Amino acid sequence: MGILSKRIMNVKPSATLAITAKAKVMKKQGMDVISFGAGEPDFDTPDYIKEAACQSIKKGETKYTPASGVPDLKKAFAEKLKTENDLEYAEENIIISCGAKHSLYNIIQCLINPGDEVILFSPYWVSYLEQVNLASGVPVIVKTEDNEFKIDIKRLKKKISSKTRLIIINSPQNPSGCIYDASTLEQLKDLVLSKKDLYVISDEIYEKIIFDDQKHISIAQLGRDIQDRTILVNGMSKTYAMTGWRIGFLAAPKEIASAISRLQSHSTSNPTTFCQMASITALRGRSSQIDKMLQAFSERREIIFTKLSSIKGFQTVKPQGAFYIFPKISYYFGKKFENKKIDSSLTFSDLLLEKANVALVPGSAFGCDEFVRLSFAISVDQINKGLDRIKEFCQSLK
C-alpha cells in the first residue's frame, strides 16, 4: 500500500490548468504560442479595487477575520443579491470563501455522504466531477451536448434516484456559454421540489458576462420554496478580473451555511483580509474598465464564432455568455497528421499545440470527448492569428 490516500489517487489534475501551464513553458522557451486555454479575463483588476486593497493594507487590515468572512462584505453581497437578483439573504446565510471553487468544495463536503449521487450536466466544469469524487459521492451525468447544451427535463428525470442529493447547474456555463432560460429553470424547480432532500447548487460566477441583451436568471429567484433548496455560488474572479484575489461567496439556508462555516474554520480560516475589504469596494462601485471588458468579450465572441464556423468540420453553437466557445471537432477523428492519428480531443489538442503552437482544452476534460474548448479571453489579434493556425492545421490533416 502506498503512502497516498485512495481519495487523492482518484483525483485527476485539472486539464485546463495543465494545458495553460504547458503553453507557458513553451512560451518561456521562446516559442510563439497562442493560448486559448485561459479561464480568466486578460484584463487587469480595475484601479479603484487595487487602490482599496492598498489602503486596507496601509490601515493595518492584515489580521484574522471571522472564518466565514467579514460582516461588511457579507452585507455588501446581500445588497448585491437584493438589488440585482431580487433575493433576500441575511448575514447568517452568507459565507465568504477563498474563491467560488472553494465555496463549491465546501458545499459538496458538507452535503454529500459516500454513495450519494450528484447530477452533473455534460459538458460540466472540470472540478465538479473531481469534487464529488473527493467526497466519495457518485457523479451521474446527464448529456446536453446533443441538445445545443440545453437541459432536457425528461432525460434528467430518468437519472434521478432515491440516492440523488444534489443537482449542479452553471449558467452562463463553462465551457459551452449556454444560458438556462426561465422555462427550463421553472421545470427544474418543479422537479426539485417534488423530491425530498434534493438541493441545487447554482454556480453563477459568469453572471455578468452575457450577450445579446439577455438577462441572467437565478433559479433561487423563482420562489421562496426553491430558494430554500438552492445554494447560490458567485465570486469576484470573472466580472472584476480578480482571479488571483481568491474571493468567492455562497448564499444558503442557515443550517447549511453554519456547517460550511465550521468546515472552513478548520481548513482555510478566513479569506485574505485586505482582499475582502477591496471586494466591498468592488461590489459597491462600478468602473468603466469593467464595461470595456464586457464590450470586448462581446466583440471577440462575434469574431471567434464567425471564423470557427468557417473551418470545415467544426460544428459550433454561438455562446450566450461567459468567454468560451465549445465546438465539436469529431469530424477529424480518424484523420492523421503525418503518421499520428487523431482519435480523441486530447490527441487533436496535443498535435495542435505541438505542430501549430496553439493551445486549447480537450473536451474530454468536460465529459465531451468530441469537442474542444477555446477561451476568447485573449486579444483580437491573438484570436485571429490562432484561428488562422487552426484552419491551416486542419487543412493539413489527411
N, C-alpha and C positions, 0 to 999 in steps of 0.2 A: 504493500500500500504506500502511495506517495505521500508527501507532506501536505499537498494542496487538497482542499476540501472538494467533494464531488460538486458542491454548489458552484464553485468558481470554475471548475474544469469544464462545466457545461455552458459557460458563457463565452460567446464569440466576440472578438474585437469589433468595434464599430467600423463598418465598411466605409462610411462617409469620412470619418477621421483618418482612416488608413490611406484612402486614395488621395486625400489632401496632403497628408504627410509625405507620401511618395512623390507627388508633384513638386513639393517644396524642396525635397532632396535633389531632384533633377535640376531645379532652377539654381540651387546653390552650386551645382556642378557646371553651371554656365549654359545650360540648355534653355532654349526659348519655348517654354511650356505654357500652354493656355489651359487654365484650370476652370472647369465648370462644376467643381466639386463643392464649392464653398456653401456652407449652411448659415452664413452670416452676411449682413449688409456690408458692402465695401465702402461705406461712408464712415466718417469719424463721428464720435459722440458729439452732439451739439454743445457749443461752447458754454451755454448757460448751465448745463448739467455738470460739466467739468469744473466750472468755477464754483458751483455749490459744493462739490466734493473737496476742493482745495480749502474753501472757507471752513468746512466742517473739520478738516484736519487741523487747521490753524486754531480753531476753538477748542481743540483737545477732545473731539468726539471720536476717540480711538479705543475706548474701553468696551467691556462687555455690555450687551443689551439683553433684555429678556430673550430667551432661546427662540421664541416664536416671532420675534421682531419687535421693533419699537412701536408703541401705540400710535404715534403720529403718522407713521407710514401705513399702518392698518386703516387708520381713519381716512387717509388720502385715497387708498384703494377702494374703500367702501364708498367714498364720494364719487369716484370714477364709475363704479358699478351702478350707483343710483342715477347719476346724471346721464351716462351714456347707454346703459343697458336696462334701466328701469328695474333694478334689482335691489332689494333691501337686505343688507347684512350688518350684523353687529360686530364689534371688535372681537368678540369671543368666537366668531365663525371664521376668522381670517388668520392664516399662517403665512409668515414671510419666510421663504426658504432660499437656499443657495442656487437659485435658478429654477426655471419651470421643470427641468429634468429631475431635479432633486424633489420638487413637490410631487411629481408623478411617482417616483420611487417610494417616497414616504407613504403615499396613499395605498399603493399596492401592498407594501409591507404590513400596513395596519389592517387591511381588509381581507387579504387572501390567506387561506389556510391550505396546507398540502392537499392537492386533489381538486380544489375549487377551479372552476372554469371561468375564463375571461374571453369575451368576444372581441376579436380584432378584425377590422375590415382591410383586406388587401387591395391595393398596396398600403402597408402600415409603416409608420415611422420605425426605424430600426430598433430603438431602445425599448419600445413597448414589449416586444416579444421577450427580450432578454430580462427585463424587469419582472415579468410574470414568471419566467423560469427561475429567477433568483428567489422568488417567494414560494417555490415548489408548486406553483399553480399550473394549470393546463391551458395553453393558448388554443382557442378554437377560431379558425379562420373562415371568414365569410367573404367570398370573392365579389369584387365590384369592377375589376378591370375590363370585364366583357360588357359592362353596362355604363360606359363613359364615367366610371368611378362613382356612380350614384348607388345609394343603398337600395337593395330590393328587400322590402319588408317580408315578403313571403319566403324568400330564401333565408332571411335572418331567423324567422320563426322556427324553421326546421333545425336550426343549430342550437336553440335554447333547450336546456335540460334542467333537471332538478338541482344540478351542481353549478349552474351558471350564477355567478355573483356580481360580475362587472361587465359592462359594455364600454369600450373606449372609442370615443369619436373625436375627430380632429377637423375643425372647419374654421378657416380655409385649411386645406390639407397638405401636408408634406408626405409624399412627393408629387402628387398629381395637380395641386392647385384647385381641386374641386371645393365648392361651397355647398353645404346642405341647405336646401330651401325650407320654407315654413311647413309645407305639406309633408315632406319627409320627416321633419322633426316632430310634427304632431303625431304621425303614425308611430314613430319610435317611442314617444311619450306614452301613448296608449298601451303599447306592448309592455313597456317597463312597469307601468302602474298595475298591469294585470297580473304581475308576478310578485310573490312575496320575497323580500330581502334582495331585490335586484336593483343595482345602482348604476349610474352613468358617470364616467369621467369625461368631462368636456374640455378638451385641450384647445384653448383659444389664443395661443401665442401669436398667431398671424392675423388676429382680428382686424387690425387697421390696414393691412396690406391687401386691399380688394380693388377690383377694377370694374369698369363699365357702370358706374353709379349703383352698384349693388349694395345692399345693406346687410351687415352682419347680424345674424340672429343666434342668440344662445338658447339652447333647449331649456335652460333654467328660467327663461322669460315666459314660458308657456303656461305658467300657473304655479301657485304655491306648492301644490302636491308634487309636481315633478322637480321643483327647486329643492325640496326636501330629500329627493333621491339623486341629486346631482352634486358632484364635486367639481367645481369650476377651477380651471388652471390657466394662469396667464403669467406674464412677466415683462421685464424691461428690455430683453435682448433684441428683439426684432424691430419693433416700432421705433425705439430710441437709439438703435445702433449701439447697444450696451452689452454685447455678448460676454465680454470679459469681466463685467462688473458682478455677475452672478447674483441677480436678484429676481426671484420668482414669487408668485402668490398662489394661494389656493383659498377658495371660499367653500365651506362645507357645513353640514349640520353640526351642532355643538359637540355631540358625542364623538364624532369622527375627528373634528378639529382638535379636541382635547387629547385624543390618543396620538395624533400626529405630533402635537407639541411635546408630549412625553418622549416619543421616539427621537425627535430632533434634539431634545435636551441631553440625550445620552450618545448622540452621534456627532453632529457638527456643532452643536450650540448655535449661537446667532450667526446670521449672515454678516458680512463685513459692515461695521458700524457706519463709516462715512459713505459707503455705497448706498446704504439705506437712506441716509439723510439726503443725499443727492437725488435719490429716486422720488422723494417727497416733492422736491422742486420740479422734477421732470413731469410728474403726474399733474401738478397744478399749473404748469406753464405750457407754452407752445412755442415752437421755433420754426422759422421759415426754412431752416435746414431740413426739418422733418418733412415738410410739404414738398420740398425739392426732391428729396429722396423718393418719396412715393410717386411723384410725377416721373422720375427717371425710371423706376421699375415699370411703370405703365408703358413708357416708350420702348423700353427694352423688350418687354413681352411681345409687342407687335412685331419687332424685328426678328426675334428668335423663332416665333411661331411661323411667320411667313417663310423664312429661309429653311427651317427644318421641314416644313410641309412640301418644299420643292425638291427635297432629296428623295430619290427613288427608294422605296422600301420602308420609309419612315411613316408610321401612322400616328398622327398627333392630335390630341384633344387640347383646345385652347384653354389655358389655365384661367380660372376666375379670381384667384387670389394667391397669396404667398409669392415667392420669387423662384419657382421651379417649373419645369416642364418635363413631362414623362412620356416620351414617345415609345411606341412599340417597334422593335428592330429585329424581330424573329425572321423577317424576310431573308436576313443574311446568314441564318443558321445553315450550316452545311457548305457554305462558301469558304474559300481559302485565300489567305494572303501568303504568297509564295507556297511553302509546304505546311503552313499552320492552318488548321481547320477551325472555324468558328462553330462552337456547339453550345454556347451559353452567353448570357450577358457578361459574364466575367471574362471569358476569352475575347469577346468583342472589345471590352473596355481595356484589357491588358494590351492587346495588339494596337489599339488606337493610341494608347499612351506611348508604347514602345516605338511604333513606326511613324506616328504623326505628331507626337508631342502634345496630345490633347487628353486631358483628364476629365472623366465623368464617372458617375457612380453606377455600378451594375444593378439592375433591377432586382436581382436575387436577394440583395440586402433588404428589400422591402416586400419580399414574398412574391415577386412577379418577375420571373427569370426572362421573360420575353421583352422586357422593357429596359430602358436606362434613364437615369435622372440627370438633367442638366440644370444648374443654377444660373439665373441671369442676374446675380448679384455681382456682376463684373461690368467693366466699361463696354460701351457700344463698339469701340474699336476692337477690343478683345473678343467680343461676341462674333463680329463679322469675320475676323481672322480665324477664329476657332472653327466656325461653321464651314468656312471655305476648306479648311483642312479635313474636316469630317467628310464633306462631299467628295473631295479628291480621294480620300482613303476608301470610301465605299465604292467609288467607281473602279478602283484597282482590284476589288475582290472578284474572284472567278469561281 
